[in-house]
């Protein structure tokens, strides 16, 4: 729960943070909005597009700030990718490949509700948000397959091991996502990630935990290593990093009454739409065309 000074410095409760399990975001977010509070909610906003839209509509009706914590937008390496894409340094982006891995002890021992979410919601919300944000484009078709059994053999019945996904954007960009949480305990971290982007005139490779980028364009090539705080790193007794920057952006939006800040729920509904389509496509064994499902946020 976040406390900000209310009007006139009264000390009244003005905003809350919702960090419940993925499938339990909707009720506390709705209750907070109905109580007249601004809300900073962990990703994903909701498990279905209908639920997410209802929350965004309620925030708009009540004049409240509802922000989703897509903190990875603030990592310096991700800011660098954004600037490269937006400046045209890569040319028109043709292919994106995103990998997100978690160790199996995350669904086994870190959370007790793995059967109520998937790696797409729990892990790859950030990756999907980043790619949608960088490209400024919308997904048209979704194809996905899921794998089961690896975690089931470890006693986690009903928990999906992961997904392989192909998205086609309206512009023609093709993006593939791998999202799984079955790495063995000998893996030296809870998670890792890898990103590739190949455009008409440039390409980049970004290694998540190593924070190393290789960049090639028609004019130059370079290898970069990023340092400093990551998501939440203690610096001189204070937490710094992408999470705190995301929180600061929410507090600024709350103070300024900016209902349409870039990570507002209303601006990020397409992330939930894509996630829902991935799960549906994997379950049905087919391709989901978002425009046929009333696509768009």
C-alpha positions in Angstrom: 0.0 0.0 0.0 1.4 3.4 -1.0 0.7 6.5 1.0 0.8 9.9 -0.6 -0.3 13.2 0.9 -3.8 13.8 -0.2 -5.3 17.2 -1.1 -4.1 19.8 1.3 -1.5 17.5 2.8 -4.1 15.7 4.8 -2.2 12.4 4.8 -5.3 10.5 3.5 -4.8 7.4 1.5 -4.5 8.4 -2.2 -3.0 5.4 -3.9 -2.4 1.7 -3.5 -0.1 -1.0 -5.0 -1.7 -4.3 -6.0 0.9 -7.1 -6.0 -1.4 -10.2 -5.5 -0.9 -13.3 -7.6 -1.5 -12.9 -11.3 -5.0 -14.3 -11.3 -6.1 -12.2 -8.3 -5.5 -8.6 -9.6 -9.0 -7.8 -10.7 -11.0 -7.6 -7.4 -8.5 -5.5 -5.4 -7.9 -3.1 -8.4 -11.7 -2.7 -8.9 -12.2 -2.1 -5.1 -9.5 0.5 -5.0 -10.8 2.4 -8.1 -14.3 2.3 -6.7 -12.9 3.8 -3.4 -11.5 6.7 -5.4 -7.8 5.6 -5.3 -5.1 5.6 -7.9 -3.7 2.1 -8.5 -0.2 0.8 -9.4 -0.7 -2.9 -10.3 1.8 -5.6 -11.1 1.6 -7.2 -14.5 -0.4 -8.7 -15.9 -3.3 -6.3 -15.4 -5.7 -9.2 -15.8 -5.9 -12.7 -17.2 -8.5 -11.8 -19.9 -9.0 -8.9 -22.2 -12.6 -8.4 -21.0 -11.5 -8.1 -17.4 -8.7 -5.7 -18.4 -11.0 -3.5 -20.5 -13.5 -3.3 -17.6 -10.8 -2.1 -15.2 -9.5 0.5 -17.7 -13.0 1.7 -18.3 -13.7 2.0 -14.6 -10.5 4.0 -14.1 -11.6 6.4 -16.8 -15.1 6.7 -15.4 -13.8 7.4 -11.9 -11.0 9.7 -13.1 -8.4 7.6 -11.5 -4.8 6.7 -12.6 -4.4 3.0 -13.2 -0.8 2.0 -14.2 0.6 -1.4 -14.9 4.1 -2.0 -13.6 5.9 -2.6 -16.9 9.2 -1.7 -15.1 11.5 -3.2 -17.8 10.8 -0.2 -20.0 13.2 1.7 -17.8 16.2 -0.6 -18.0 19.0 1.4 -19.8 19.6 -1.5 -22.3 15.9 -1.5 -23.2 15.9 2.3 -23.5 18.8 1.8 -26.0 16.8 -0.7 -28.0 13.9 1.7 -28.1 16.0 4.6 -29.4 17.6 2.4 -32.1 14.2 1.2 -33.3 12.6 4.7 -33.1 15.5 6.4 -34.8 15.4 4.0 -37.8 18.9 2.7 -37.1 17.8 -0.9 -37.8 15.5 0.0 -40.7 12.1 -1.5 -40.8 12.2 -4.4 -38.3 11.6 -7.7 -40.0 12.2 -10.3 -37.3 12.1 -10.3 -33.5 13.1 -13.2 -31.3 12.6 -13.1 -27.6 13.5 -15.9 -25.1 12.5 -15.8 -21.4 13.5 -18.7 -19.1 12.9 -19.3 -15.4 14.4 -22.0 -13.2 12.0 -24.8 -12.3 12.2 -23.9 -8.6 10.2 -20.8 -9.4 6.9 -22.6 -10.1 7.9 -25.4 -7.6 8.9 -23.4 -4.6 8.8 -19.6 -5.1 5.1 -19.4 -5.9 2.3 -21.7 -4.8 -0.2 -20.8 -7.6 1.7 -21.8 -10.7 -1.3 -23.8 -12.0 -3.3 -20.5 -12.0 -1.0 -18.7 -14.4 1.4 -19.4 -17.2 4.9 -18.3 -18.2 3.3 -16.0 -20.7 1.6 -14.0 -17.9 4.1 -14.5 -15.1 7.3 -13.9 -17.1 6.8 -12.7 -20.6 4.3 -9.9 -19.9 7.4 -7.7 -19.9 8.8 -9.0 -23.2 5.5 -8.7 -25.0 5.0 -5.2 -23.6 8.5 -4.2 -24.7 8.1 -5.4 -28.3 4.7 -3.8 -28.7 6.0 -0.6 -27.2 9.1 -0.5 -29.3 7.4 -1.3 -32.6 4.4 0.9 -32.0 2.4 -1.8 -34.0 -0.4 -4.2 -33.4 -0.4 -8.0 -33.6 -2.7 -9.4 -36.4 -2.2 -13.2 -36.0 -1.0 -15.4 -33.2 0.2 -19.0 -33.5 1.3 -20.9 -30.3 2.1 -24.3 -29.0 2.5 -25.4 -25.4 4.5 -28.1 -23.8 3.4 -30.1 -20.8 4.9 -32.9 -18.8 8.3 -31.7 -17.5 6.9 -30.0 -14.5 4.2 -32.7 -14.2 7.0 -35.2 -13.7 8.1 -33.1 -10.7 4.7 -33.2 -9.1 3.2 -30.0 -10.6 0.1 -31.4 -12.2 -1.6 -29.0 -14.5 1.3 -26.6 -14.8 2.3 -25.8 -18.4 6.1 -26.0 -19.0 6.1 -23.2 -21.6 5.2 -21.9 -25.0 6.6 -21.3 -28.4 4.8 -18.4 -30.1 4.9 -16.7 -33.5 3.2 -13.3 -33.9 2.7 -11.5 -37.1 2.2 -7.7 -36.9 0.1 -5.6 -39.2 3.3 -4.1 -40.7 4.5 -7.5 -41.6 7.1 -7.9 -38.7 7.3 -11.5 -37.5 8.1 -12.0 -33.8 8.8 -15.3 -32.0 8.6 -15.8 -28.3 9.9 -18.7 -26.2 8.7 -18.6 -22.6 9.4 -21.5 -20.2 10.1 -22.2 -16.5 11.8 -25.6 -16.5 15.5 -24.9 -16.2 17.3 -27.2 -13.7 18.4 -26.1 -10.2 22.0 -26.0 -11.4 21.1 -22.9 -13.5 22.8 -20.0 -11.7 19.9 -17.6 -11.6 16.2 -17.5 -11.2 15.7 -16.2 -14.7 17.5 -15.1 -17.9 16.5 -13.6 -21.3 17.7 -13.1 -24.8 16.5 -10.7 -27.5 17.3 -10.5 -31.2 16.0 -7.8 -33.6 16.8 -7.9 -37.3 15.8 -5.0 -39.6 16.3 -4.0 -43.2 19.5 -2.1 -42.3 20.6 -3.3 -38.9 20.5 -6.0 -36.3 21.1 -6.4 -32.5 21.5 -9.1 -30.0 20.9 -8.5 -26.3 21.8 -11.0 -23.6 19.7 -10.5 -20.5 21.7 -11.3 -17.4 25.0 -10.5 -19.0 23.6 -7.1 -20.1 25.6 -7.2 -23.3 24.4 -5.9 -26.7 26.0 -6.5 -30.1 24.8 -4.0 -32.7 25.4 -3.9 -36.4 24.1 -1.3 -38.9 25.1 -0.3 -42.4 27.4 2.4 -40.9 28.9 1.0 -37.7 29.1 -1.9 -35.3 29.6 -1.9 -31.6 29.5 -4.0 -28.5 28.0 -2.5 -25.4 27.9 -3.7 -21.8 25.3 -2.0 -19.5 25.9 -1.4 -15.8 24.3 0.2 -12.9 21.1 -0.8 -11.0 18.9 -3.4 -12.6 15.3 -3.9 -11.5 15.7 -3.2 -7.8 19.3 -2.8 -6.6 20.3 -1.4 -3.2 22.5 1.7 -3.7 23.6 3.5 -0.5 20.8 2.0 1.5 18.1 2.9 -1.1 16.5 0.8 -3.8 17.2 2.0 -7.3 16.6 0.6 -10.8 13.8 0.0 -13.3 11.2 -0.8 -10.6 11.8 2.4 -8.7 11.7 4.4 -12.0 8.4 2.8 -12.9 7.0 3.6 -9.4 8.2 7.2 -9.7 6.5 7.5 -13.1 3.2 6.3 -11.5 3.5 8.8 -8.6 4.2 11.6 -11.1 1.1 10.6 -13.1 -0.9 10.5 -9.9 0.2 14.0 -8.8 -0.3 15.4 -12.3 -3.6 13.5 -12.9 -2.3 12.0 -16.1 -4.7 9.3 -16.8 -3.0 8.4 -20.1 0.6 8.0 -19.0 2.4 5.5 -21.3 2.0 2.5 -19.0 -1.6 3.3 -18.1 -4.0 0.3 -18.3 -5.8 2.0 -21.2 -2.5 2.1 -23.2 -1.5 -1.5 -22.6 -4.6 -3.5 -23.2 -3.1 -5.0 -26.3 -0.6 -6.8 -24.1 -3.4 -8.7 -22.4 -5.1 -9.3 -25.7 -2.0 -10.9 -27.1 -1.4 -13.0 -24.0 -5.0 -14.3 -24.0 -4.7 -15.1 -27.7 -1.4 -17.0 -27.1 -3.1 -19.2 -24.5 -6.1 -19.7 -26.7 -4.1 -20.6 -29.8 -2.0 -23.1 -27.9 -5.2 -24.7 -26.4 -7.0 -24.9 -29.7 -4.0 -25.9 -31.8 -4.7 -23.2 -34.4 -4.0 -19.6 -35.3 -5.9 -16.8 -33.7 -6.6 -13.7 -35.8 -7.1 -10.8 -33.5 -9.2 -8.7 -35.8 -11.7 -11.5 -35.9 -11.9 -11.4 -32.1 -12.7 -7.7 -32.1 -9.0 -7.0 -32.0 -7.6 -3.8 -30.6 -7.6 -2.3 -27.2 
